[in-house]
């Protein structure tokens, strides 16, 4: 049986919300288990259900998406979050990643990209809207944003190899095959790396790698 991804949506735009719900309900590998109209409703809902992935709008009343992401990241660190917005601004991408989301998707994305984004963050991989690309990541890496606070950090060669693979968007299975490690070992490394560098998501690992020269964008 194919594994289903449980999803909660938070968005205050009725038309967009209904369209997204309708689309997700048609997907065999998606299980929509709840919806909220703002961040406060979302936090209330999460006391009853904990999804694999939350798809949430950045601009919502009462409690906006950035604040909601911070609360969810602190209370439910195992839940992956995909931020939705109409804003294609570098600073917004930084805010979303720093808050703890794993993906950033523009609302004009089509069905295929939305499903790809949900599946990507579900597998603990960062996802950036196709219109953002690594050009924005390059500019972010040159900015003041830095998820890592320890200037004396020392990484092993294996950790650097795994970080490089993460930046190439390889899955744990693919990394294991490339480095001749078990998937369990790779997953352990990923957790240790995130904790060591202070990154709240794999997206934070990518930005860290670019800033430290571990990964270079060609």
N, C-alpha and C positions, 0 to 999 in steps of 0.2 A: 504493500500500500504506500502511495506517495505521501511524504511528510507534508502536513499543512502548516502554513505560517499564520499564526494568530495575529490579527491586526486591530488596532484602535485608531480612529480618525478624530482629530480635533480641528474644527474649522467653523467660522461663524458666517460663512457665505452659503446660504441654503442651496442655491443652484449648483455651485461647485461641489458641495458636500453630497448632494443627491446623485450627481453624475459619477462621482468617485465611488460612492457606495454601490451603485448599480454595476459599475465596471468590475469592482473587486468581487462582488457576489457571483459573477459569472466564471470566476477563475477557480479551477478545481483544487489548486494548491494553496488557496487563500481562505482563511476563516475569519470573517469580520465579526468581532465579538463585542464591539461597543463604539460609541461616538460621543463627542462632547462639543460644545459651542465656544468654550473658552478654557483657559488654563485652570481655573478653579474647578470647573466641572470635571476636567480631565483628572485632576488630583483626587477628587471625590470618587470618580469611577475606578481609579486604580486601587482603591481600598477593597474593591469587590473582584476585579479581574486584573490579571497581569499578562499583557500580550507579549509576543515576541518582538513586535515592531509597533511603534507609534508613528503615525504620519500626521504632523501638526503644522498648522499655519503659523507664521511668525507674528502676524498682526491680528490679534484678537482682543476683545474687550475684557475688562475686569483683571485678567492676568494674561499678558502677552506670551508669545511663544518662547522668547529667550528666557524669561523668568521661569516659565513652566519647564523648559529643558533643564535648567539648573536644579530645580526641585526634584525632577524625576531622576536625574543623574545621581543625586545624593541619596534619594530614598530607594530607588530601584536600579542600581548600577548595571544589572543584567539585561535591562530592556534597551533595545536599540532604537534610536530615534532618527527620523528622516524629516528634515525641515522643509516646509513648502513656502514659497514666497514669489511675488512678482518682481522683487528687487534684485537686480543683478549688479550688486555693488561689492567691491572688495571688502570693505569694512564689515558688511553684513555677513559675508562668508566667515570672516574671522570671529565675529561675535557668536555665530552658530556653533562653530567648531570648539571655541573656547568654553562655551556653556556646557558642552558635552554631547552634542548630536554627532552622528556618524555620517550623515548625508545631507546634501543641500540640493534641492530640486526646484526648478522654476515651475510655476503653475501652468505655463503654456506647453509643458511637456506632454507628449502623446502617450497613448496606452502602453506601448512597448517599453518606453523609457521609464514610466512609473513602475511597471512590474519589475523591470531590471533593477531599478533603484531599491525597491523593497527587498528583493531577493539578495542583492549585494550586501546591504547593511545587516540583513538577517544572518549572513555568513561572516559577520564581524569584519567586513571590508568597507573602507570609505567609499562614498559615492558622491561625485560632483556632477551637477547638471551638464549636459553635453555642450551647452553654450558657454560654460565657464572655462573649461579646459585648463591645462597646466600653465598657461600664460598668467592667469590669475594667481595660481599657486606660487609662481615665481615672484610675483609682486608681493604676495603675502609674506613669502620667506625673507624678503628684503625689508619688511616693515618691522615695527617694534614688537610684534606678537611672538612670543616664545613660550611654548607649553612646558619647557624644562627650566628649572630654577637652579640646578646644581652645576656650577661651572667646572667642578672637579670630577665630573662623571666619567667613569671608565667602562667601555663596552668591550666585550670579547669579540673575537673575529666571527664566531658563529652568530652572535647577536647582530653584528653589522651585516652579515650575509642575509639574515632573516629580515632585517629592516629593509634592505635593498629589494628583496623579493616582495615585501608588502607594498613598497612604492610602485612596483611593476604590476600590482593588483593580482598577484598570485594567491590562490586559495591555500589553506593549510595543507591540503592533499598534494597540491602542485609543489609547494615548498618542500614538503617531506620527500617527494620524489627527486627533486633537484639536488637537495643537500644530503640525501641518503639517511634521513631521520624518520622516526615514527611520527604519525600525525599527533599522537598524544604529546610527544616531546616538543613538537612545533607549537602546539597550543599552549604548553607550559611556558615556552620561551616568549610567546606573544604577550602573555599576561605579565611575565617578569619584566619585559621591556617597557610595557606601558606604565607599570608601577615605578620602575627605575627612573624613567625620564619625566614622569609626571604628566603623561598624556591621558586624556579622558576618553580618547577614541583612536581608532586606526588613522583617522584623518590627522590627528595631532602628531602621530608618529611620522606621517609623511612630511608635514611641515618641519618637524624637528630634524628629519634626515636631510632635507634641502638646506636648512640653515647651517647644519654642521658639516655639509659637504659629503655626507655618506651617499647621497643620491644626487646626481646631476641631471637636469633636464636638457636634453639635446635639442 
